[in-house]
Amino acid sequence: MGQAGMAEAAVRYLRSTRAPAPRPVEALPRPELRCVGEDERAPLDQAVFRSVLGLFATGVTIVTAPPVTTPDTTDTPAPAGFACQSFTSLSLDPPLVAFMVGRTSTTWPRIARAGVFCVNVLGAGQGELCRSFAVSGADKFTGVAYDAAPVSGSPRLSGAVAWIDCAIHAVHTGGDHLIVVGRVNALGTGAGDPGGPLLFHRGRFARLTEG
């Protein structure tokens, strides 16, 4: 399908959203992608990439999942969670969100087995909580207050400004990360922080100020 075909598909979709029985959107062709080979020079310096992209301020979340028992489990299963700034809303109909996680993450396989997760949007005063969930191998939930999200049962952290309870909808590859799409089953605001949300900018935490 060329550019004209893509445009026609988009027009048909926009028209169908106004009709009682909308027709499905035609799938667009997948782009040709190729990874840089081991014998090739990477197109960008990673340090420069981090520095430039660090100028884009983001919110900060902790993604959690309930404990899952597997056949090889010998200890009492514990909930899973990790700090994540690569989170975004994706779709209104159906309600979808997405987060990105490194392929080498040791927490992601536990979330994948659970099949569900809760995104906890952190408040400005929860920087230390974020740091504790950014480490690997520690018992991240020790001393952390939480209850169960209403649908998935994933930990819903006290003090978060918002929570989004999801089921895993799809997982896509994205270089050295995975793109996890979640279908939202429930969401709401928390007690929150009077200082607003926690932000991350240029490698450090920040907060909103009145302008």
C-alpha positions, 0 to 999 in steps of 0.5 A: 500500500502506497501513501495514497492507500494509507491516506484512504485507509485513514479517511475510511477510519475517520468516517467509520468512527461516526457510523453506528457500526465502524469498520476495522482499520486496514493494517498498514505495512510494516516498515523495513527495519535493520539492526546495526551489525557487530562489524558496523559503527553505531550511528550515534554516540550513546552518551550524546543520545542520553544527554540530548534525550535527557532534556525531555522531562518525564513523569516517574512511575513504579510498575508493580505486579502481584506475586505469582507461584510457579512450579519451581517456587520454593519460597513464598512468592513476592510481588514484583516492581520496578521504577519506570520513567518510560511510560505513556498513554497510548489509546482512548478506545480501547483504553491502552497505556504502554511502558518500556522495559529493558530486555535484561530486566530481572523484574519483567519476566515476573510481570510477564508471568503475572499477565497484569500490572499496576502503574503507580504515578509517583508524587514529588516527595517519593524520590527515595521510594523510586530509588529503592525500586530502581535497584536490582535484587533487593526486597523492594517492598520492605516497609512500603505501604500498599494495598491491592489494585481492584482488578489485578491485585497488583500493589497500589502504592500509598502516596501515589498521585494516580494508579492505572490497573492493567492487563498485558495486551501486547508486547513488541520489540524495540531495540534493547527494550520491550514495548509493553502495551496494557489494557486499562481495567481500572484507574484513579487518583490517590491521596497524592503529594501536595507538591504535585508529581515527581519529574525526571529531567537531565538525570535528576528528580525535579518538581513542578513550580508555579509559573 
